[in-house]
Amino acid sequence: AASDLDPASSEVWENLGTAYSFDGQKERALEAYNMAVTRAPDSVSALYNLGRYLWSIDRHEEAIGPLMKASEKNDVGDIGGIKLWMTAEPSP
C-alpha cells in the first residue's frame, strides 16, 4: 500500500485519498484525507484537500472548517478563491 512508503508523510496520505476518491471509495478517501491532516495539521495542502473532498461529497458544513483554516494559513491569502467558492450556491 502507498501508506507503507512513509506512514508519517501527509503527502502519502493525501495521494492515497485522491486515489480512493477516483476509485469511488468514499469512506477510505475520507479516512486518508483525515490522516493527512492528523499527520500535518498545519499543512495548507492537507487541509484544502480534506475540505474540497468533503465539499464534493455534499458535506458542506464539515468542509468549511478545513477550507477556512487552509485559506488563513496560506501566505498569499485566499487560495483558489476558497472564500468566494464557499459562498456560491451548491450545484444541483
N, C-alpha and C positions, 0 to 999 in steps of 0.2 A: 504494500500500500504506500501511497505517497507520504503518509504521515510517518512511515518508518525512516524516511530520509533524514529528517531532523524534527522530531516531535515538538521541540521548543520554538520552532520557527512559525511566526504568524503568517508569513507568506505561503508556506506549505499548506497551512490550513485554509487560507483564502483560496488558493488554487484548487484544493480539494472541494471546497464549497462550490466553486464555479463548475467543476466537473460534475458534481452531483446535481447541480441545478440544470445543467444542459441535458442530463440523463433523466430528468423528471423525478429525482429522488428528493422531494421537498424537505422531509424531516432530517435526512442526512446532511443536506446542504445547509440547513439552518444550524444544525449541531456544529458543523465545520466552521461556519462563519462566526458563531458564538465562541468557539475555541480560539479562533484567530484573535478576537477581541480580548479574551481571557489572557492569552499569551502576550499581547501588546495593547493594553488598554488605552494608550495614548496614540496609537497608530491611526493616522487620518485614513489611510487606505482600508484598514480592517473595519473601522467604524463606518466608513462610507459604503463598503461592500455589504456589510450587515444591514445597514439602513435601506440601501437600494433593493436588496433581496426581500426584506420584509415588505417593502412597498409593493414590489412586483407580485407578491402573493396575497395582496389586499389586506395586510396587517398594518394599515397606515398609522394608527396611533402608536404602535410599538416602534415604527420606523423613525418617528420624529426625533426621539432622543439621540440615537446614534448619528443621525444625519446632522442634527444641530451641533452636536459635540464635534463632529468631523469638521464642520464649517468653522466653528470657533477656534479649533486647533490649527487650522490651515493658515500659514503665514500670509497668503495672498488674499485671504477673505473668503468669499462665498464660492467654494469650489463647485464647478458645474452648475451654477445657478441653483443650488440646493434650496435656498430660501424662496426663490421665485417658483421653482418647480414644486415645492411642497404646498404652496398656496393655490396652485392651479387645481381646478376641479379634476377628480379622477376620471379616466376614460371609462365609458360604459362597457 
